[in-house]
Amino acid sequence: MSGRPPFPPFTAETAAQKARMAEDAWNSRDPAKVALAYTEDSVWRNRAEFLKGRAEIEAFLTRKWARELDYRLIKEVWTWAENRIAVRFAYEWLDDSGHWFRSYGNENWEFSEDGLMRRRFASINDLPIAESERKYHWPLGRRPDDHPSLSDLGL
Protein backbone atom coordinates (compact mmCIF):
# COMPACT_ATOMS: atom_id res chain seq x y z
CA MET A 1 0.00 0.00 0.00
CA SER A 2 1.37 3.41 -0.90
CA GLY A 3 0.68 6.45 1.20
CA ARG A 4 2.02 7.76 4.45
CA PRO A 5 2.34 5.29 7.33
CA PRO A 6 1.32 4.73 10.00
CA PHE A 7 -2.10 3.81 8.67
CA PRO A 8 -5.41 3.78 10.51
CA PRO A 9 -6.81 2.36 12.68
CA PHE A 10 -4.48 4.08 15.14
CA THR A 11 -3.12 2.87 18.46
CA ALA A 12 -1.64 5.05 21.20
CA GLU A 13 1.80 4.44 19.69
CA THR A 14 0.87 5.13 16.05
CA ALA A 15 -1.21 8.20 16.96
CA ALA A 16 1.80 9.63 18.81
CA GLN A 17 4.02 8.77 15.84
CA LYS A 18 1.61 10.54 13.44
CA ALA A 19 1.52 13.64 15.68
CA ARG A 20 5.33 13.76 15.89
CA MET A 21 5.63 13.39 12.12
CA ALA A 22 3.22 16.32 11.68
CA GLU A 23 5.14 18.40 14.23
CA ASP A 24 8.45 17.66 12.50
CA ALA A 25 7.04 18.56 9.09
CA TRP A 26 5.54 21.83 10.33
CA ASN A 27 8.79 22.74 12.11
CA SER A 28 10.55 22.38 8.74
CA ARG A 29 8.46 25.37 7.56
CA ASP A 30 8.47 23.87 4.06
CA PRO A 31 4.95 24.40 2.66
CA ALA A 32 5.41 22.03 -0.30
CA LYS A 33 6.68 19.23 1.95
CA VAL A 34 3.94 19.74 4.55
CA ALA A 35 1.18 19.79 1.91
CA LEU A 36 2.13 16.27 0.76
CA ALA A 37 0.78 14.85 4.05
CA TYR A 38 -2.77 15.80 2.99
CA THR A 39 -5.07 14.26 0.40
CA GLU A 40 -5.42 16.09 -2.91
CA ASP A 41 -8.91 17.20 -1.83
CA SER A 42 -8.17 17.70 1.87
CA VAL A 43 -10.53 20.07 3.69
CA TRP A 44 -9.31 22.45 6.39
CA ARG A 45 -10.69 24.96 8.79
CA ASN A 46 -7.86 26.98 10.27
CA ARG A 47 -9.15 29.73 12.54
CA ALA A 48 -11.62 31.53 10.22
CA GLU A 49 -10.10 30.27 6.96
CA PHE A 50 -11.59 27.40 4.99
CA LEU A 51 -9.27 25.64 2.56
CA LYS A 52 -9.65 22.79 0.11
CA GLY A 53 -6.88 20.88 -1.60
CA ARG A 54 -3.11 20.82 -1.51
CA ALA A 55 -2.63 23.97 -3.59
CA GLU A 56 -4.66 26.07 -1.14
CA ILE A 57 -2.91 24.42 1.82
CA GLU A 58 0.53 25.16 0.38
CA ALA A 59 -0.41 28.79 -0.36
CA PHE A 60 -1.80 29.19 3.16
CA LEU A 61 1.36 27.76 4.76
CA THR A 62 3.55 30.00 2.59
CA ARG A 63 1.65 33.07 3.88
CA LYS A 64 1.68 31.76 7.44
CA TRP A 65 5.44 31.25 7.69
CA ALA A 66 6.18 34.55 5.93
CA ARG A 67 4.30 36.24 8.80
CA GLU A 68 5.11 33.91 11.73
CA LEU A 69 8.90 34.14 12.00
CA ASP A 70 11.14 31.93 14.17
CA TYR A 71 8.28 29.40 14.30
CA ARG A 72 8.67 26.48 16.73
CA LEU A 73 5.85 24.02 17.42
CA ILE A 74 5.06 21.20 19.84
CA LYS A 75 2.08 18.85 19.32
CA GLU A 76 0.67 16.33 21.79
CA VAL A 77 -2.00 13.68 21.22
CA TRP A 78 -5.17 14.33 23.16
CA THR A 79 -7.12 11.25 22.01
CA TRP A 80 -7.57 8.93 19.04
CA ALA A 81 -9.99 6.37 17.61
CA GLU A 82 -10.05 4.44 14.34
CA ASN A 83 -8.95 6.95 11.65
CA ARG A 84 -9.13 10.09 13.80
CA ILE A 85 -6.65 11.84 16.08
CA ALA A 86 -7.17 14.93 18.23
CA VAL A 87 -4.07 16.90 19.22
CA ARG A 88 -3.35 19.96 21.25
CA PHE A 89 -0.44 22.18 20.38
CA ALA A 90 1.42 25.34 21.19
CA TYR A 91 3.86 27.24 19.03
CA GLU A 92 5.99 30.31 19.51
CA TRP A 93 6.69 32.87 16.84
CA LEU A 94 7.96 36.36 16.25
CA ASP A 95 6.17 38.95 14.12
CA ASP A 96 7.94 41.41 11.82
CA SER A 97 7.70 44.12 14.51
CA GLY A 98 9.71 42.06 17.00
CA HIS A 99 6.76 40.93 19.15
CA TRP A 100 6.67 37.34 20.45
CA PHE A 101 3.54 35.20 20.66
CA ARG A 102 2.60 31.77 21.89
CA SER A 103 -0.33 30.32 19.98
CA TYR A 104 -2.37 27.57 21.62
CA GLY A 105 -4.78 25.30 19.86
CA ASN A 106 -6.52 22.04 19.19
CA GLU A 107 -6.77 20.12 15.95
CA ASN A 108 -9.11 17.34 14.93
CA TRP A 109 -7.70 15.14 12.19
CA GLU A 110 -9.34 12.52 9.97
CA PHE A 111 -7.20 10.25 7.79
CA SER A 112 -7.82 8.29 4.62
CA GLU A 113 -6.91 4.61 4.45
CA ASP A 114 -3.52 5.50 2.92
CA GLY A 115 -2.52 7.57 5.98
CA LEU A 116 -3.00 11.00 4.37
CA MET A 117 -5.00 13.59 6.28
CA ARG A 118 -8.29 14.33 4.56
CA ARG A 119 -9.80 16.69 7.13
CA ARG A 120 -8.21 19.13 9.60
CA PHE A 121 -10.13 21.43 11.90
CA ALA A 122 -8.01 23.84 13.97
CA SER A 123 -8.99 26.28 16.70
CA ILE A 124 -6.16 28.62 17.73
CA ASN A 125 -5.65 31.50 20.17
CA ASP A 126 -2.66 33.85 20.25
CA LEU A 127 -1.08 35.10 23.47
CA PRO A 128 1.44 37.97 23.31
CA ILE A 129 4.49 37.04 25.41
CA ALA A 130 7.71 38.76 26.37
CA GLU A 131 10.88 37.32 24.89
CA SER A 132 11.87 36.30 28.44
CA GLU A 133 8.71 34.11 28.63
CA ARG A 134 9.71 31.95 25.67
CA LYS A 135 10.00 28.23 26.41
CA TYR A 136 11.15 26.94 23.00
CA HIS A 137 14.85 27.59 22.46
CA TRP A 138 16.03 24.83 20.12
CA PRO A 139 17.58 25.76 16.76
CA LEU A 140 15.00 26.19 13.99
CA GLY A 141 13.84 22.86 12.64
CA ARG A 142 12.96 19.58 14.35
CA ARG A 143 12.41 19.70 18.11
CA PRO A 144 15.15 17.68 19.84
CA ASP A 145 13.97 14.38 21.30
CA ASP A 146 15.09 15.43 24.78
CA HIS A 147 13.17 18.74 24.72
CA PRO A 148 10.24 18.82 27.17
CA SER A 149 6.71 18.12 25.89
CA LEU A 150 3.74 20.45 26.33
CA SER A 151 2.76 18.58 29.50
CA ASP A 152 6.34 18.72 30.83
CA LEU A 153 6.35 22.50 30.24
CA GLY A 154 3.01 22.96 31.96
CA LEU A 155 1.42 24.20 28.75
N, CA and C atoms as a LAMMPS dump frame, in Angstrom:
ITEM: TIMESTEP
0
ITEM: NUMBER OF ATOMS
465
ITEM: BOX BOUNDS ff ff ff
-5.0000000000000000e+02 5.0000000000000000e+02
-5.0000000000000000e+02 5.0000000000000000e+02
-5.0000000000000000e+02 5.0000000000000000e+02
ITEM: ATOMS id mol type element x y z
1 1 1 N 0.851 -1.192 0
2 1 2 C 0 0 0
3 1 3 C 0.885 1.239 0
4 2 1 N 0.63 2.16 -0.909
5 2 2 C 1.365 3.413 -0.897
6 2 3 C 0.677 4.363 0.072
7 3 1 N 1.26 5.483 0.288
8 3 2 C 0.679 6.448 1.197
9 3 3 C 1.687 6.874 2.242
10 4 1 N 1.166 7.224 3.398
11 4 2 C 2.017 7.764 4.452
12 4 3 C 1.728 7.025 5.764
13 5 1 N 2.549 5.998 6.067
14 5 2 C 2.34 5.289 7.329
15 5 3 C 2.68 6.183 8.512
16 6 1 N 2.185 5.871 9.694
17 6 2 C 1.321 4.726 9.997
18 6 3 C -0.101 4.935 9.48
19 7 1 N -0.757 3.799 9.234
20 7 2 C -2.097 3.809 8.671
21 7 3 C -3.144 3.566 9.756
22 8 1 N -4.345 4.095 9.561
23 8 2 C -5.408 3.783 10.51
24 8 3 C -5.829 2.309 10.367
25 9 1 N -6.422 1.753 11.409
26 9 2 C -6.809 2.364 12.675
27 9 3 C -5.58 2.59 13.564
28 10 1 N -5.618 3.676 14.333
29 10 2 C -4.485 4.077 15.141
30 10 3 C -4.514 3.447 16.528
31 11 1 N -3.315 3.273 17.077
32 11 2 C -3.116 2.869 18.461
33 11 3 C -2.501 4.073 19.176
34 12 1 N -2.298 3.965 20.472
35 12 2 C -1.636 5.055 21.203
36 12 3 C -0.276 5.336 20.58
37 13 1 N 0.458 4.282 20.25
38 13 2 C 1.799 4.442 19.686
39 13 3 C 1.766 5.068 18.294
40 14 1 N 0.882 4.597 17.425
41 14 2 C 0.866 5.131 16.055
42 14 3 C 0.257 6.53 16
43 15 1 N -0.679 6.83 16.892
44 15 2 C -1.215 8.197 16.956
45 15 3 C -0.118 9.165 17.376
46 16 1 N 0.688 8.781 18.375
47 16 2 C 1.802 9.635 18.812
48 16 3 C 2.833 9.787 17.695
49 17 1 N 3.081 8.708 16.966
50 17 2 C 4.019 8.771 15.837
51 17 3 C 3.499 9.732 14.771
52 18 1 N 2.204 9.656 14.457
53 18 2 C 1.613 10.536 13.443
54 18 3 C 1.705 11.998 13.886
55 19 1 N 1.44 12.261 15.17
56 19 2 C 1.519 13.639 15.677
57 19 3 C 2.949 14.156 15.604
58 20 1 N 3.92 13.32 15.937
59 20 2 C 5.328 13.765 15.889
60 20 3 C 5.756 14.003 14.444
61 21 1 N 5.309 13.171 13.535
62 21 2 C 5.63 13.387 12.122
63 21 3 C 5.061 14.722 11.641
64 22 1 N 3.84 15.041 12.055
65 22 2 C 3.222 16.322 11.678
66 22 3 C 4.008 17.48 12.292
67 23 1 N 4.35 17.35 13.569
68 23 2 C 5.141 18.396 14.234
69 23 3 C 6.462 18.622 13.507
70 24 1 N 7.157 17.542 13.189
71 24 2 C 8.449 17.662 12.496
72 24 3 C 8.296 18.344 11.145
73 25 1 N 7.263 17.952 10.406
74 25 2 C 7.044 18.56 9.088
75 25 3 C 6.762 20.054 9.225
76 26 1 N 5.869 20.424 10.15
77 26 2 C 5.539 21.834 10.325
78 26 3 C 6.752 22.621 10.805
79 27 1 N 7.587 22.034 11.651
80 27 2 C 8.789 22.736 12.106
81 27 3 C 9.813 22.908 10.985
82 28 1 N 9.668 22.17 9.901
83 28 2 C 10.545 22.376 8.738
84 28 3 C 10.198 23.693 8.038
85 29 1 N 8.975 24.156 8.201
86 29 2 C 8.458 25.365 7.559
87 29 3 C 8.603 25.296 6.044
88 30 1 N 8.403 24.099 5.505
89 30 2 C 8.472 23.866 4.064
90 30 3 C 7.056 23.564 3.565
91 31 1 N 6.356 24.586 3.043
92 31 2 C 4.947 24.402 2.655
93 31 3 C 4.714 23.255 1.672
94 32 1 N 5.592 23.092 0.691
95 32 2 C 5.407 22.028 -0.302
96 32 3 C 5.536 20.655 0.354
97 33 1 N 6.488 20.501 1.239
98 33 2 C 6.681 19.231 1.947
99 33 3 C 5.493 18.938 2.856
100 34 1 N 5.05 19.922 3.612
101 34 2 C 3.938 19.737 4.545
102 34 3 C 2.669 19.369 3.782
103 35 1 N 2.408 20.03 2.668
104 35 2 C 1.177 19.794 1.907
105 35 3 C 1.059 18.355 1.418
106 36 1 N 2.163 17.653 1.249
107 36 2 C 2.131 16.274 0.765
108 36 3 C 1.535 15.298 1.778
109 37 1 N 1.371 15.71 3.029
110 37 2 C 0.779 14.849 4.053
111 37 3 C -0.746 14.838 3.976
112 38 1 N -1.326 15.654 3.09
113 38 2 C -2.771 15.803 2.994
114 38 3 C -3.269 15.239 1.667
115 39 1 N -4.503 14.755 1.651
116 39 2 C -5.07 14.257 0.404
117 39 3 C -5.195 15.407 -0.59
118 40 1 N -5.285 15.072 -1.856
119 40 2 C -5.419 16.093 -2.906
120 40 3 C -6.624 17.001 -2.665
121 41 1 N -7.685 16.428 -2.066
122 41 2 C -8.91 17.196 -1.835
123 41 3 C -9.141 17.472 -0.343
124 42 1 N -8.071 17.478 0.427
125 42 2 C -8.168 17.703 1.871
126 42 3 C -8.944 18.986 2.181
127 43 1 N -9.719 18.938 3.252
128 43 2 C -10.531 20.071 3.69
129 43 3 C -10.013 20.541 5.035
130 44 1 N -9.804 21.833 5.159
131 44 2 C -9.308 22.448 6.39
132 44 3 C -10.222 23.568 6.851
133 45 1 N -10.265 23.713 8.176
134 45 2 C -10.692 24.963 8.793
135 45 3 C -9.552 25.337 9.712
136 46 1 N -8.96 26.472 9.46
137 46 2 C -7.863 26.985 10.271
138 46 3 C -8.265 28.378 10.739
139 47 1 N -8.579 28.491 12.009
140 47 2 C -9.151 29.727 12.541
141 47 3 C -10.404 30.033 11.74
142 48 1 N -10.438 31.153 11.011
143 48 2 C -11.618 31.531 10.225
144 48 3 C -11.418 31.284 8.732
145 49 1 N -10.35 30.565 8.364
146 49 2 C -10.104 30.266 6.955
147 49 3 C -10.543 28.85 6.629
148 50 1 N -11.15 28.704 5.471
149 50 2 C -11.592 27.4 4.992
150 50 3 C -10.837 27.108 3.707
151 51 1 N -10.125 25.987 3.691
152 51 2 C -9.268 25.635 2.563
153 51 3 C -9.686 24.285 2.005
154 52 1 N -9.4 24.083 0.724
155 52 2 C -9.647 22.787 0.108
156 52 3 C -8.534 22.489 -0.883
157 53 1 N -7.884 21.37 -0.674
158 53 2 C -6.879 20.879 -1.602
159 53 3 C -5.464 21.328 -1.274
160 54 1 N -4.522 20.567 -1.786
161 54 2 C -3.105 20.822 -1.506
162 54 3 C -2.631 22.189 -1.954
163 55 1 N -3.093 22.667 -3.091
164 55 2 C -2.626 23.971 -3.588
165 55 3 C -3.008 25.081 -2.61
166 56 1 N -4.237 25.057 -2.11
167 56 2 C -4.656 26.072 -1.14
168 56 3 C -3.901 25.917 0.178
169 57 1 N -3.659 24.675 0.587
170 57 2 C -2.906 24.424 1.821
171 57 3 C -1.49 24.966 1.686
172 58 1 N -0.84 24.671 0.585
173 58 2 C 0.533 25.157 0.376
174 58 3 C 0.574 26.691 0.353
175 59 1 N -0.374 27.316 -0.315
176 59 2 C -0.41 28.789 -0.361
177 59 3 C -0.646 29.362 1.046
178 60 1 N -1.543 28.746 1.795
179 60 2 C -1.802 29.189 3.164
180 60 3 C -0.531 29.104 4.011
181 61 1 N 0.156 27.957 3.955
182 61 2 C 1.363 27.763 4.76
183 61 3 C 2.473 28.722 4.338
184 62 1 N 2.562 29.028 3.069
185 62 2 C 3.549 30.002 2.588
186 62 3 C 3.286 31.362 3.227
187 63 1 N 2.025 31.791 3.233
188 63 2 C 1.651 33.065 3.876
189 63 3 C 1.911 33.016 5.376
190 64 1 N 1.542 31.913 5.995
191 64 2 C 1.683 31.755 7.444
192 64 3 C 3.133 31.951 7.865
193 65 1 N 4.046 31.216 7.241
194 65 2 C 5.443 31.253 7.686
195 65 3 C 6.187 32.485 7.195
196 66 1 N 5.612 33.24 6.288
197 66 2 C 6.179 34.545 5.934
198 66 3 C 5.854 35.567 7.027
199 67 1 N 4.759 35.328 7.753
200 67 2 C 4.299 36.238 8.803
201 67 3 C 4.746 35.782 10.194
202 68 1 N 4.751 34.474 10.425
203 68 2 C 5.109 33.913 11.728
204 68 3 C 6.569 33.466 11.679
205 69 1 N 7.459 34.371 12.087
206 69 2 C 8.899 34.141 12
207 69 3 C 9.389 33.346 13.214
208 70 1 N 10.534 32.707 13.072
209 70 2 C 11.142 31.925 14.166
210 70 3 C 10.15 30.939 14.77
211 71 1 N 9.357 30.314 13.926
212 71 2 C 8.279 29.401 14.298
213 71 3 C 8.83 28.106 14.888
214 72 1 N 8.34 27.756 16.083
215 72 2 C 8.675 26.485 16.73
216 72 3 C 7.393 25.93 17.338
217 73 1 N 7.12 24.647 17.092
218 73 2 C 5.848 24.015 17.416
219 73 3 C 6.048 22.73 18.211
220 74 1 N 5.144 22.495 19.161
221 74 2 C 5.059 21.202 19.844
222 74 3 C 3.61 20.739 19.766
223 75 1 N 3.407 19.468 19.359
224 75 2 C 2.08 18.847 19.323
225 75 3 C 2.048 17.705 20.334
226 76 1 N 0.855 17.421 20.84
227 76 2 C 0.67 16.325 21.786
228 76 3 C -0.692 15.696 21.529
229 77 1 N -0.727 14.367 21.448
230 77 2 C -1.998 13.677 21.219
231 77 3 C -2.908 13.879 22.416
232 78 1 N -4.15 14.211 22.119
233 78 2 C -5.171 14.328 23.16
234 78 3 C -5.954 13.018 23.243
235 79 1 N -6.417 12.533 22.074
236 79 2 C -7.118 11.254 22.009
237 79 3 C -7.109 10.764 20.566
238 80 1 N -7.537 9.525 20.366
239 80 2 C -7.567 8.935 19.035
240 80 3 C -8.611 7.822 19.024
241 81 1 N -9.084 7.492 17.835
242 81 2 C -9.991 6.37 17.611
243 81 3 C -10.053 6.118 16.113
244 82 1 N -9.944 4.85 15.744
245 82 2 C -10.051 4.444 14.342
246 82 3 C -9.142 5.269 13.434
247 83 1 N -9.739 6.15 12.598
248 83 2 C -8.954 6.951 11.647
249 83 3 C -8.901 8.423 12.051
250 84 1 N -9.128 8.704 13.335
251 84 2 C -9.126 10.095 13.804
252 84 3 C -8.157 10.271 14.96
253 85 1 N -7.556 11.465 14.987
254 85 2 C -6.652 11.843 16.075
255 85 3 C -6.978 13.286 16.444
256 86 1 N -7.03 13.56 17.731
257 86 2 C -7.165 14.932 18.226
258 86 3 C -5.862 15.293 18.928
259 87 1 N -5.304 16.44 18.587
260 87 2 C -4.071 16.898 19.217
261 87 3 C -4.283 18.287 19.801
262 88 1 N -3.453 18.59 20.771
263 88 2 C -3.353 19.959 21.25
264 88 3 C -1.939 20.393 20.913
265 89 1 N -1.755 21.687 20.789
266 89 2 C -0.444 22.176 20.381
267 89 3 C -0.217 23.566 20.92
268 90 1 N 1.035 23.951 20.911
269 90 2 C 1.421 25.339 21.185
270 90 3 C 2.643 25.624 20.334
271 91 1 N 2.677 26.819 19.778
272 91 2 C 3.865 27.236 19.025
273 91 3 C 4.207 28.66 19.382
274 92 1 N 5.49 28.963 19.256
275 92 2 C 5.99 30.313 19.507
276 92 3 C 6.491 30.89 18.212
277 93 1 N 6.286 32.191 18.071
278 93 2 C 6.694 32.868 16.837
279 93 3 C 6.877 34.347 17.102
280 94 1 N 7.599 34.957 16.19
281 94 2 C 7.96 36.365 16.246
282 94 3 C 7.326 37.055 15.052
283 95 1 N 6.694 38.223 15.269
284 95 2 C 6.168 38.951 14.115
285 95 3 C 7.241 39.899 13.573
286 96 1 N 6.937 40.559 12.465
287 96 2 C 7.936 41.414 11.82
288 96 3 C 8.193 42.711 12.575
289 97 1 N 7.454 42.958 13.66
290 97 2 C 7.697 44.122 14.514
291 97 3 C 8.505 43.756 15.757
292 98 1 N 8.913 42.49 15.864
293 98 2 C 9.711 42.06 17.001
294 98 3 C 8.908 41.628 18.216
295 99 1 N 7.61 41.37 18.043
296 99 2 C 6.758 40.927 19.147
297 99 3 C 6.633 39.41 19.127
298 100 1 N 6.775 38.794 20.305
299 100 2 C 6.668 37.342 20.448
300 100 3 C 5.241 36.953 20.819
301 101 1 N 4.848 35.773 20.359
302 101 2 C 3.542 35.2 20.656
303 101 3 C 3.694 33.714 20.941
304 102 1 N 2.794 33.215 21.769
305 102 2 C 2.598 31.771 21.891
306 102 3 C 1.162 31.517 21.466
307 103 1 N 0.997 30.663 20.491
308 103 2 C -0.326 30.317 19.981
309 103 3 C -0.685 28.925 20.482
310 104 1 N -1.869 28.831 21.076
311 104 2 C -2.369 27.572 21.623
312 104 3 C -3.524 27.086 20.768
313 105 1 N -3.647 25.779 20.623
314 105 2 C -4.781 25.301 19.861
315 105 3 C -5.022 23.822 19.964
316 106 1 N -6.1 23.432 19.31
317 106 2 C -6.518 22.037 19.192
318 106 3 C -6.799 21.766 17.726
319 107 1 N -6.472 20.553 17.31
320 107 2 C -6.771 20.125 15.95
321 107 3 C -7.486 18.782 16.007
322 108 1 N -8.466 18.629 15.147
323 108 2 C -9.112 17.34 14.927
324 108 3 C -8.738 16.884 13.531
325 109 1 N -8.19 15.687 13.458
326 109 2 C -7.698 15.143 12.192
327 109 3 C -8.49 13.897 11.809
328 110 1 N -8.759 13.751 10.512
329 110 2 C -9.339 12.523 9.972
330 110 3 C -8.468 12.077 8.809
331 111 1 N -8.131 10.79 8.779
332 111 2 C -7.203 10.246 7.789
333 111 3 C -7.897 9.294 6.828
334 112 1 N -7.39 9.279 5.608
335 112 2 C -7.824 8.294 4.619
336 112 3 C -7.088 6.981 4.911
337 113 1 N -7.498 5.931 4.229
338 113 2 C -6.909 4.61 4.446
339 113 3 C -5.411 4.585 4.158
340 114 1 N -4.933 5.477 3.28
341 114 2 C -3.518 5.499 2.923
342 114 3 C -2.68 6.382 3.853
343 115 1 N -3.263 6.815 4.97
344 115 2 C -2.523 7.572 5.978
345 115 3 C -2.385 9.054 5.706
346 116 1 N -3.011 9.554 4.642
347 116 2 C -2.999 10.997 4.37
348 116 3 C -4.164 11.653 5.103
349 117 1 N -3.949 12.886 5.54
350 117 2 C -4.999 13.589 6.278
351 117 3 C -6.006 14.167 5.288
352 118 1 N -7.265 13.817 5.477
353 118 2 C -8.287 14.325 4.563
354 118 3 C -9.106 15.456 5.164
355 119 1 N -9.095 15.572 6.498
356 119 2 C -9.803 16.689 7.134
357 119 3 C -9.001 17.164 8.335
358 120 1 N -8.928 18.501 8.484
359 120 2 C -8.214 19.127 9.6
360 120 3 C -9.018 20.339 10.047
361 121 1 N -9.391 20.322 11.321
362 121 2 C -10.129 21.432 11.903
363 121 3 C -9.304 21.969 13.06
364 122 1 N -8.887 23.241 12.973
365 122 2 C -8.005 23.837 13.971
366 122 3 C -8.645 25.06 14.604
367 123 1 N -8.574 25.102 15.925
368 123 2 C -8.987 26.276 16.704
369 123 3 C -7.742 26.779 17.415
370 124 1 N -7.448 28.082 17.266
371 124 2 C -6.165 28.622 17.726
372 124 3 C -6.373 29.979 18.386
373 125 1 N -5.659 30.208 19.478
374 125 2 C -5.652 31.496 20.171
375 125 3 C -4.215 31.97 20.319
376 126 1 N -3.995 33.26 20.151
377 126 2 C -2.658 33.847 20.254
378 126 3 C -2.511 34.617 21.556
379 127 1 N -1.396 34.396 22.231
380 127 2 C -1.084 35.104 23.467
381 127 3 C 0.21 35.884 23.27
382 128 1 N 0.173 37.214 23.362
383 128 2 C 1.437 37.967 23.308
384 128 3 C 2.29 37.587 24.528
385 129 1 N 3.573 37.362 24.313
386 129 2 C 4.493 37.036 25.41
387 129 3 C 5.739 37.9 25.284
388 130 1 N 6.408 38.09 26.395
389 130 2 C 7.706 38.763 26.373
390 130 3 C 8.751 37.75 25.922
391 131 1 N 9.82 38.238 25.322
392 131 2 C 10.88 37.322 24.89
393 131 3 C 11.378 36.473 26.058
394 132 1 N 11.402 37.032 27.254
395 132 2 C 11.869 36.303 28.44
396 132 3 C 10.923 35.168 28.844
397 133 1 N 9.687 35.168 28.317
398 133 2 C 8.715 34.112 28.631
399 133 3 C 8.767 32.933 27.657
400 134 1 N 9.595 33.042 26.647
401 134 2 C 9.708 31.953 25.673
402 134 3 C 10.167 30.669 26.36
403 135 1 N 9.646 29.541 25.866
404 135 2 C 10.002 28.229 26.407
405 135 3 C 10.662 27.336 25.358
406 136 1 N 10.618 27.751 24.095
407 136 2 C 11.15 26.935 23.001
408 136 3 C 12.438 27.592 22.509
409 137 1 N 13.558 26.966 22.793
410 137 2 C 14.847 27.585 22.457
411 137 3 C 15.734 26.707 21.572
412 138 1 N 15.198 25.666 20.987
413 138 2 C 16.033 24.833 20.124
414 138 3 C 16.275 25.55 18.797
415 139 1 N 17.337 25.163 18.085
416 139 2 C 17.579 25.765 16.759
417 139 3 C 16.389 25.492 15.839
418 140 1 N 16.12 26.392 14.903
419 140 2 C 15.004 26.192 13.988
420 140 3 C 15.08 24.818 13.354
421 141 1 N 13.928 24.197 13.185
422 141 2 C 13.842 22.856 12.641
423 141 3 C 13.223 21.917 13.656
424 142 1 N 13.542 20.641 13.513
425 142 2 C 12.956 19.584 14.347
426 142 3 C 13.257 19.82 15.826
427 143 1 N 12.234 19.612 16.66
428 143 2 C 12.412 19.699 18.113
429 143 3 C 13.267 18.521 18.568
430 144 1 N 14.316 18.784 19.349
431 144 2 C 15.155 17.678 19.84
432 144 3 C 14.335 16.692 20.674
433 145 1 N 14.699 15.425 20.578
434 145 2 C 13.972 14.383 21.298
435 145 3 C 13.973 14.596 22.803
436 146 1 N 15.008 15.233 23.328
437 146 2 C 15.085 15.426 24.778
438 146 3 C 14.448 16.738 25.247
439 147 1 N 13.838 17.489 24.329
440 147 2 C 13.17 18.738 24.718
441 147 3 C 11.851 18.397 25.406
442 148 1 N 11.492 19.103 26.463
443 148 2 C 10.238 18.816 27.169
444 148 3 C 9.009 18.92 26.255
445 149 1 N 8.001 18.111 26.592
446 149 2 C 6.712 18.125 25.892
447 149 3 C 5.851 19.271 26.418
448 150 1 N 4.689 19.441 25.828
449 150 2 C 3.744 20.449 26.331
450 150 3 C 3.393 20.171 27.796
451 151 1 N 3.103 18.921 28.114
452 151 2 C 2.76 18.579 29.497
453 151 3 C 3.93 18.841 30.426
454 152 1 N 5.157 18.486 30.003
455 152 2 C 6.343 18.723 30.833
456 152 3 C 6.536 20.209 31.092
457 153 1 N 6.187 21.043 30.114
458 153 2 C 6.352 22.497 30.237
459 153 3 C 5.188 23.16 30.964
460 154 1 N 4.175 22.392 31.3
461 154 2 C 3.012 22.96 31.96
462 154 3 C 2.128 23.768 31.037
463 155 1 N 2.227 23.491 29.749
464 155 2 C 1.416 24.203 28.752
465 155 3 C 0.22 23.353 28.361
